[in-house]
C-alpha cells in the first residue's frame, strides 16, 4: 500500500478481523496488505527474540513501518534511569527490522514529571543517530502551558522530536455502560490534546468511541489536520484504538472514508467486508 501517510492499529491481529482482511498468510502478512504501520505494543510488555524480528521482516513490504514501544521496565519502572546496556540489548534484538522501523514510541507514565526531563534528554541523545523516537507524556504539568511544558516542548524542538498527540476525548464521551468501555476509561489517561509543530512526522494516537458512527464528529478535525499535513509534504502517523480493539479495523475503514472525502485521490481501505454499522458511503 503506497500512501502519503501511515495508518495503523495497536496490534496486527484480532479474531474479529478475520472476515475483514485478505485471506492467506500470517496475521501480520494479512494486516500489512491493508494497513501500512502498526503500534508495537508487543515490545512494551515482552521483548521478542531476534529470530521473531527476522520473521516479521519477511512478512511485511518495504514501505511498512513498526513503531515499537521501549520495554516497560525502561520507561515505567526505571523512568529512563536504568542501565544503558538494557537499551542496547533491546535495539540489538529489533535490528533485523531496522529498514522498516518508524520512530520508537517513548511512552512515559504519569510518574515521569518535570524533575525527570534531564533523564529524557540524556536518553534520546544517547540513541544511535540512525534511530528516531516520538515522545508521549502523561504528567499533568506537561499540559498546563506553564514552565514545565515549555521546557518539554523546547527540548523536543531542539532535537526535532515529535510529541505524540494522544486523543481520548471520544472514549470519555461514551457512557460507561459496558465492561469494555469501563475498563478502557479506567486504563486510558484523560488529558488535553496538545500538538507540537516540528519537522519530524507527527504521531497521533486516537482512542475511539465504542459506537463507530459516533466517532465522526471527533475524527473530522483530525481529518482536516492530517490532510493539511499531507498537503504540506509531511507523512504523519495516525493510530486507531477502540475500547474493544476488534472494532479498531472497522474504525480505520471509517477514518479512511472520511479522509477520502477530503482528499479524493486517497483511496479508502478495501476491507474484505464492509460493515453496515460503519455508515460508509
C-alpha positions as CSV (number, residue, x, y, z in Angstrom):
1,X,0.0,0.0,0.0
2,X,1.6,3.3,-1.1
3,X,0.0,6.3,0.6
4,X,1.3,9.7,1.7
5,X,0.7,8.9,5.4
6,X,0.7,6.0,7.7
7,X,-2.4,4.4,9.2
8,X,-2.3,1.6,11.7
9,X,-3.8,-0.1,14.8
10,X,-2.2,-1.0,18.2
11,X,-1.8,-4.7,17.1
12,X,-1.8,-6.7,13.9
13,X,-4.3,-9.4,14.7
14,X,-7.7,-9.9,16.3
15,X,-10.2,-12.7,15.8
16,X,-12.8,-10.2,14.7
17,X,-10.6,-9.0,11.8
18,X,-10.6,-12.4,10.1
19,X,-13.6,-11.6,7.9
20,X,-12.2,-8.1,7.0
21,X,-8.6,-8.9,6.0
22,X,-7.4,-10.6,2.8
23,X,-7.1,-14.4,3.1
24,X,-3.9,-16.3,3.4
25,X,-0.5,-15.9,5.0
26,X,0.2,-15.0,8.6
27,X,-1.9,-12.4,10.6
28,X,0.9,-9.8,10.0
29,X,1.0,-10.5,6.3
30,X,-2.7,-10.1,6.0
31,X,-2.7,-6.9,8.1
32,X,0.1,-5.3,6.1
33,X,-1.8,-5.7,2.9
34,X,-4.4,-3.3,4.3
35,X,-2.5,-1.0,6.7
36,X,1.0,0.3,6.4
37,X,2.1,0.6,10.0
38,X,1.5,-0.8,13.5
39,X,2.0,0.3,17.1
40,X,4.5,-2.1,18.6
41,X,2.7,-2.7,21.9
42,X,4.1,-6.2,22.0
43,X,7.6,-4.8,22.9
44,X,6.2,-2.8,25.8
45,X,5.0,-6.0,27.6
46,X,7.5,-8.6,26.4
47,X,10.7,-8.4,24.3
48,X,10.6,-10.6,21.2
49,X,13.5,-12.7,20.1
50,X,15.8,-11.6,17.2
51,X,14.5,-14.6,15.3
52,X,10.9,-13.4,15.7
53,X,12.0,-10.0,14.4
54,X,13.7,-11.6,11.4
55,X,10.5,-13.5,10.7
56,X,8.3,-10.3,11.0
57,X,10.6,-8.6,8.4
58,X,9.8,-11.3,5.8
59,X,6.1,-10.7,6.3
60,X,5.8,-7.0,5.5
61,X,6.5,-4.9,2.4
62,X,9.4,-2.4,2.4
63,X,7.0,0.6,2.9
64,X,5.6,-0.8,6.1
65,X,6.6,0.7,9.5
66,X,6.7,-0.7,13.0
67,X,6.6,1.9,15.8
68,X,7.8,-0.1,18.7
69,X,7.5,1.0,22.3
70,X,10.5,0.8,24.6
71,X,10.0,-2.0,27.1
72,X,8.0,-1.2,30.2
73,X,11.0,-1.7,32.6
74,X,12.9,1.0,30.8
75,X,10.2,3.7,30.7
76,X,7.8,2.9,33.5
77,X,9.8,1.1,36.2
78,X,13.2,2.8,35.8
79,X,11.9,6.1,34.5
80,X,14.8,6.1,31.9
81,X,17.4,5.8,34.7
82,X,18.3,2.2,34.2
83,X,21.5,0.7,32.7
84,X,22.3,1.8,29.2
85,X,23.1,-1.8,28.4
86,X,19.4,-2.7,28.6
87,X,18.6,-0.2,25.8
88,X,21.4,-1.5,23.7
89,X,20.3,-5.1,24.1
90,X,16.7,-4.2,23.1
91,X,17.9,-2.3,20.0
92,X,20.1,-5.2,19.0
93,X,17.1,-7.6,19.2
94,X,15.0,-5.4,16.8
95,X,17.9,-4.7,14.5
96,X,16.6,-7.1,11.8
97,X,13.7,-4.7,11.3
98,X,15.9,-1.6,11.0
99,X,14.8,-0.7,7.5
100,X,11.1,-0.8,8.4
101,X,11.3,0.9,11.8
102,X,9.4,4.2,12.2
103,X,10.2,6.3,15.3
104,X,10.3,4.4,18.5
105,X,7.3,5.3,20.8
106,X,8.8,6.6,24.0
107,X,5.7,6.4,26.2
108,X,6.3,7.9,29.7
109,X,4.0,7.3,32.7
110,X,2.3,10.0,34.8
111,X,5.1,9.4,37.4
112,X,7.6,10.9,34.9
113,X,7.4,14.6,35.7
114,X,9.3,17.8,35.1
115,X,12.0,16.8,37.5
116,X,12.9,13.9,35.2
117,X,13.4,15.9,32.0
118,X,17.2,15.7,32.1
119,X,16.8,11.9,32.0
120,X,14.7,12.2,28.9
121,X,17.3,14.3,27.1
122,X,20.2,12.0,28.2
123,X,18.2,9.0,26.9
124,X,17.3,10.4,23.5
125,X,20.7,12.0,23.0
126,X,22.3,8.6,23.6
127,X,20.3,6.7,20.9
128,X,22.1,5.8,17.7
129,X,21.9,8.6,15.2
130,X,20.2,6.3,12.7
131,X,17.2,5.9,15.0
132,X,14.4,8.4,15.9
133,X,11.7,8.4,18.5
134,X,8.5,10.2,19.4
135,X,7.6,11.1,23.0
136,X,4.3,10.7,24.8
137,X,4.0,12.3,28.3
138,X,1.2,11.9,30.8
139,X,2.2,14.1,33.8
140,X,-0.4,16.9,34.1
141,X,2.4,19.5,34.4
142,X,3.2,18.9,30.7
143,X,-0.3,20.0,29.7
144,X,-0.6,23.2,31.9
145,X,1.1,25.6,29.4
146,X,3.5,26.5,32.2
147,X,7.3,26.3,32.5
148,X,7.3,22.5,32.6
149,X,5.5,22.2,29.3
150,X,7.6,25.0,27.8
151,X,10.8,23.2,28.8
152,X,9.5,19.9,27.4
153,X,8.5,21.5,24.1
154,X,11.7,23.4,23.8
155,X,13.8,20.3,24.3
156,X,11.7,18.3,21.7
157,X,12.0,21.1,19.2
158,X,15.8,21.4,19.6
159,X,16.0,17.7,18.9
160,X,13.3,17.7,16.2
161,X,11.3,15.0,18.1
162,X,7.6,14.8,17.6
163,X,5.3,14.9,20.7
164,X,2.6,12.3,20.5
165,X,-0.9,13.7,20.3
166,X,-3.0,11.4,22.4
167,X,-6.7,11.9,21.9
168,X,-9.1,10.1,24.3
169,X,-12.0,12.6,24.0
170,X,-14.2,10.2,22.1
171,X,-13.7,7.4,24.6
172,X,-14.6,9.6,27.6
173,X,-17.7,10.9,25.8
174,X,-19.1,7.4,25.9
175,X,-21.5,6.3,28.6
176,X,-19.8,3.7,30.8
177,X,-22.4,1.1,30.1
178,X,-20.3,-1.9,29.2
179,X,-17.4,-3.6,30.9
180,X,-15.1,-3.0,27.9
181,X,-15.8,0.8,28.0
182,X,-15.4,1.0,31.8
183,X,-12.1,-0.8,31.6
184,X,-10.8,1.4,28.7
185,X,-11.8,4.5,30.6
186,X,-10.1,3.2,33.7
187,X,-6.8,2.5,31.9
188,X,-6.5,5.4,29.4
189,X,-5.5,8.8,30.5
190,X,-7.9,11.8,30.2
191,X,-5.6,14.7,29.1
192,X,-5.9,17.7,26.9
193,X,-4.8,17.2,23.2
194,X,-1.6,19.2,22.5
195,X,0.0,19.3,19.1
196,X,3.7,20.5,18.9
197,X,4.7,21.6,15.4
198,X,8.1,20.2,14.5
199,X,9.7,19.0,11.2
200,X,9.5,15.3,12.4
201,X,6.5,13.3,11.2
202,X,3.5,13.9,13.5
203,X,2.2,11.0,15.5
204,X,-1.5,10.8,16.6
205,X,-3.0,8.1,18.8
206,X,-6.8,8.3,18.7
207,X,-8.9,6.3,21.2
208,X,-12.4,5.9,19.7
209,X,-16.0,5.9,21.0
210,X,-17.4,2.3,21.1
211,X,-20.3,3.4,18.8
212,X,-18.5,3.5,15.5
213,X,-20.6,6.2,13.9
214,X,-20.3,8.5,17.0
215,X,-16.6,8.9,16.0
216,X,-17.4,11.0,13.0
217,X,-17.6,14.3,14.9
218,X,-14.4,13.5,16.8
219,X,-12.5,12.4,13.7
220,X,-13.4,15.4,11.5
221,X,-10.9,17.9,13.0
222,X,-8.2,15.3,12.6
223,X,-9.2,14.7,9.0
224,X,-8.6,18.3,8.3
225,X,-5.3,18.5,10.2
226,X,-3.9,15.3,8.7
227,X,-5.0,16.5,5.2
228,X,-3.1,19.7,5.8
229,X,0.0,17.8,7.0
230,X,-0.1,15.7,3.8
231,X,-0.5,18.7,1.6
232,X,2.5,20.3,3.3
233,X,4.6,17.2,2.4
234,X,4.7,15.7,5.9
235,X,4.0,12.0,6.4
236,X,2.0,11.7,9.6
237,X,1.3,8.5,11.6
238,X,-2.3,8.0,12.7
239,X,-3.2,5.1,15.0
240,X,-6.7,3.9,15.7
241,X,-7.6,2.4,19.1
242,X,-11.0,1.3,20.4
243,X,-12.2,0.0,23.8
244,X,-12.5,-3.3,22.1
245,X,-9.8,-3.4,19.5
246,X,-11.8,-5.9,17.5
247,X,-13.5,-2.7,16.4
248,X,-10.3,-0.8,15.5
249,X,-10.1,-2.1,11.9
250,X,-13.7,-1.1,11.1
251,X,-13.0,2.3,12.6
252,X,-9.8,2.6,10.5
253,X,-12.1,2.0,7.5
254,X,-14.4,4.8,8.6
255,X,-11.4,7.1,9.0
256,X,-10.1,6.3,5.5
257,X,-13.6,7.1,4.1
258,X,-13.6,10.5,5.8
259,X,-10.1,11.3,4.6
260,X,-11.0,10.2,1.1
261,X,-13.9,12.7,1.1
262,X,-11.3,15.4,2.0
263,X,-8.6,14.2,-0.4
264,X,-10.3,12.2,-3.2
265,X,-7.0,11.0,-4.6
266,X,-6.5,8.9,-1.4
267,X,-8.3,5.6,-1.9
268,X,-10.2,4.3,1.2
269,X,-9.3,1.0,2.7
270,X,-10.6,-2.0,0.8
271,X,-11.7,-4.3,3.6
272,X,-13.0,-7.6,2.5
273,X,-16.4,-7.0,4.0
274,X,-18.0,-3.6,4.6
275,X,-19.9,-3.5,7.9
276,X,-23.3,-1.7,7.7
277,X,-22.9,-0.1,11.1
278,X,-19.9,1.8,9.9
279,X,-22.1,4.2,8.0
280,X,-19.8,4.3,5.0
281,X,-20.8,6.0,1.7
